[in-house]
Amino acid sequence: MTEPASVADGSPDAADELARRCAAAMYAADRASRELGIEIRDIGVGRATAVMRVRETMVNGHDMCHGGYVFLLADTAFAFACNTYGPVTVAAACDVVFVAPAMAGDELVATATERHRYGRSGIYDVTVRRADGFRTGEFPAGELEESVVAEFRGHSRMSRATPLHDEGAEHE
């Protein structure tokens, strides 16, 4: 597949514009992220930042944000970062390490960064933090909890599909 004309000149501005168009098309179709209130606050070639407020309905039986929501936020940032090149790109594998709990009311920020692309594959790291940094925690009582909530690594695989940003495109 040839690259879209907008990035053929190799300019950083053209590549960032393609990344923004891909993100806009992807977000428009991403019902899960929109329903959960996830916002994409930053996008560029191989990087993305996603933000989500932890709602009461996201809290588990330990009165902490369910790990699935933390994973979902990290996976969303990863998905947007690896889809900045044009072709549809999906997760091949992901793993997460939960570092500290998030609580209802916390605003979480997931920052995804491309580490390496090779062929149709890529590796991305995502750090999920509390937006306000440190706060007084409950584990143990009175001590400050670090702002990092989770570390996530995603492995991507690019399809041979039509680019995301083309309206009416058919995807594999």
Rosetta blueprint (number, residue, H / E / L):
1 M L
2 T L
3 E L
4 P L
5 A H
6 S H
7 V H
8 A H
9 D L
10 G L
11 S L
12 P H
13 D H
14 A H
15 A H
16 D H
17 E H
18 L H
19 A H
20 R H
21 R H
22 C H
23 A H
24 A H
25 A H
26 M H
27 Y H
28 A H
29 A H
30 D L
31 R H
32 A H
33 S H
34 R H
35 E H
36 L L
37 G L
38 I L
39 E E
40 I E
41 R E
42 D E
43 I E
44 G E
45 V L
46 G L
47 R E
48 A E
49 T E
50 A E
51 V E
52 M E
53 R E
54 V L
55 R L
56 E H
57 T H
58 M H
59 V E
60 N L
61 G L
62 H L
63 D L
64 M L
65 C E
66 H L
67 G H
68 G H
69 Y H
70 V H
71 F H
72 L H
73 L H
74 A H
75 D H
76 T H
77 A H
78 F H
79 A H
80 F H
81 A H
82 C H
83 N L
84 T L
85 Y L
86 G L
87 P E
88 V E
89 T E
90 V E
91 A E
92 A E
93 A E
94 C E
95 D E
96 V E
97 V E
98 F E
99 V L
100 A L
101 P L
102 A L
103 M L
104 A L
105 G L
106 D L
107 E E
108 L E
109 V E
110 A E
111 T E
112 A E
113 T E
114 E E
115 R E
116 H E
117 R E
118 Y E
119 G L
120 R L
121 S E
122 G E
123 I E
124 Y E
125 D E
126 V E
127 T E
128 V E
129 R E
130 R E
131 A L
132 D L
133 G L
134 F L
135 R E
136 T E
137 G E
138 E E
139 F L
140 P L
141 A E
142 G E
143 E E
144 L E
145 E E
146 E L
147 S L
148 V E
149 V E
150 A E
151 E E
152 F E
153 R E
154 G E
155 H E
156 S E
157 R E
158 M E
159 S E
160 R E
161 A E
162 T E
163 P E
164 L L
165 H L
166 D L
167 E L
168 G L
169 A L
170 E L
171 H L
172 E L
